Amino acid sequence: VTGFGLLGHLGRALVESSLDARLEVAAVAVPDGVRALAESGAIPGGSRRNLAWVDERLDRGGVDELDILVLADAQTSGGLLFGVAEDKVDDAVEALEASGHRPSVIGQTAVGEGLITLV
């Protein structure tokens, strides 16, 4: 996931696929120290623009603003966001782990209009 942050890429994928998503914020792997940097004000303008783009389709669910900005971080690099059929999740996680990756299952999708609900 690069440039548009997790929320930007997820938002675009959902709109293009006519899906909604329930995103489990605590399940998203965030590198150590990122929150502290954000708390100190080290938030790029691109992150705020990313959030502005997705905000009209975002149900914040009481999630802290700083956590939401981290999910919209324009500096993200190297991650990969993709969907897997529910009955294939365990197989995908196992295959990724076997190849040295650290996968995270961060939510579920359903037919919809491109909305993201944070929990």
N, C-alpha and C positions, 0 to 999 in steps of 0.2 A: 504494500500500500504506500504510494508515494504522492506527495504534493497536496492531495485533497483530504488527507487524514482518513481515519477509519469511517467516520460519519459521512464524509463526502463520497467516498467510494461506495459505501453501503447504500447511501441514499440514491445514487445514480443507478446502481444495479437494481434496486427495488422498483424505481420508477420504470425502468426499461423492461422489467419482468412482470409488472403488475402484481407485486407482492408487498406485504407489510412485514415488519420484523419486530420481534421482542428481543432486545439486546440486554444481556446480563452484564452490567458494568463491572462488577467484581471479578468476572471470569476473563476479562480482557487483560492480557499480560502487558504490564507497563514496567519498563526498566527501572531499576533502583535509581533514586535521585531525581526522577522526572517531576514528581509532584513538588518536591522541595524547590526545584528550579522555577516551576510555574508559580508557586507561592511567593517567590522573590520577585516576580514580575517578568521573568524571562519567557514571555509568550509572543511569538512572532505575529505580525499583522495578518499574515496569511491564514493563521489559525482562526482568527476572528472573522475573516472573510469566508472561510470554509463553514464556520458555524452559522453565519448569516444566510448562506445559501441553503443549508439544510433545515434551518430553524422552523420554517413554516410547516415542515412535515415531521417535526420532532415533538413527542410527548416526553417532557423531561422527568416526569414521575417523581419529583422531589429530589433528584440527583443534584449534588453540589455543582455549582457553576464551574469551579476549577476542574473537576473531574470531566465535565462535558467539554471544556476547552482542550483538555489533554486528548480526548477522543477525536477532536477536530484538528489535531496538531499537523501543521503543514510540513514539519521536518521529518515525518515518519519515512523510513526507508527500509526496504528489505523484507517487509512482511508480506503476507499473501492472504487475501480474503476470498473464500469460495464457499459454495453451498454443496451439501451432500444429502442425498436422500436419507431420511431418518433411519431406515433399516440398514444403512451402510456406514453410519457414523463410527461405530466401534472399529470396523475394518479400516476406515480411513485414518483414524487416530493411531491404530496399531502400525500401519504401514509407514506413516510419517515418523513415528517414534523409532521404528526399526532403521530408518534411514538417517537418524541423527537429528531430526527436527523436534521442536517443542510445540506441538499443536495445542490449541485451546478451542473448546466448543463454547461459543459465546452467545448463542441464541437460537431462535427458531423463526421460520418464516411461514406465512400463510397467504392465500390469495387476498389481494387488497389493492391499495392505491398508492403505495410508496411511502407509507408512514413508518416511523421508527418509534417504538415505545421503549424507554429506558427503565430498567428495574434494578 
